[in-house]
């Protein structure tokens, strides 16, 4: 699963052979969540509240790029949250 970015101990990954709906994986320690690219809601798994807020803040910035990456299956690294 390609790593899209990493920030504050959170790793964001996209797996192109994965099931719909379009989503990405956010991994933080032992926590793992699948987040819908379209709604930016957790669709499976969980994250601590603070990590979830950081992931959603980052995803709002790169939502279009994530959706494009999912649709074209053209991987690219994205900047971390600063």
C-alpha positions in Angstrom: 0.0 0.0 0.0 1.7 3.2 -1.1 2.4 5.8 1.6 0.9 9.2 0.5 2.2 11.2 3.4 3.2 11.1 7.1 2.6 13.7 9.8 2.5 13.8 13.6 2.9 10.0 13.8 0.0 9.4 11.4 0.6 7.6 8.1 -1.8 8.0 5.2 -2.0 5.3 2.5 -4.0 4.5 -0.6 -4.5 1.0 -1.9 -5.7 1.0 -5.5 -7.0 -2.5 -5.6 -9.2 -1.8 -2.7 -13.0 -1.9 -2.6 -15.3 1.1 -3.2 -16.2 3.7 -2.0 -13.1 5.8 -2.7 -11.2 5.9 0.6 -7.8 6.1 2.2 -6.2 4.5 5.2 -5.0 6.5 8.2 -2.7 4.6 10.6 -1.8 5.9 14.0 0.0 3.5 16.4 -2.3 0.5 16.8 -5.3 2.5 15.4 -6.3 2.1 11.7 -9.2 3.9 10.0 -10.7 3.9 6.5 -11.8 7.4 5.6 -14.2 8.2 2.7 -12.6 10.6 0.3 -16.0 12.1 -0.6 -17.6 12.5 2.8 -14.4 12.6 4.9 -16.0 10.4 7.5 -14.6 7.2 9.0 -16.2 4.3 7.3 -14.3 1.5 9.2 -12.0 1.4 12.2 -11.2 4.2 14.5 -8.7 6.8 15.5 -8.2 8.8 18.7 -10.2 12.1 18.6 -7.1 14.3 18.1 -5.7 12.1 15.4 -9.0 12.0 13.6 -9.2 15.8 13.6 -5.7 16.1 12.2 -6.5 13.6 9.4 -9.7 15.3 8.4 -8.0 18.7 8.5 -5.3 17.3 6.1 -7.8 15.5 3.9 -9.9 18.7 3.4 -6.7 20.3 1.9 -6.1 17.5 -0.5 -9.5 16.0 -1.1 -9.5 16.7 -4.9 -6.0 15.2 -5.2 -7.0 12.1 -3.3 -10.1 11.6 -5.4 -8.1 12.1 -8.6 -5.5 9.6 -7.3 -8.2 7.1 -6.6 -9.9 7.5 -10.0 -6.8 7.5 -12.1 -4.8 5.1 -10.0 -1.9 7.5 -10.5 0.0 7.6 -7.2 1.6 10.8 -6.0 3.1 11.9 -2.7 1.2 14.7 -1.0 2.6 17.2 1.5 2.1 16.6 5.2 0.0 18.7 7.5 2.0 21.6 8.9 
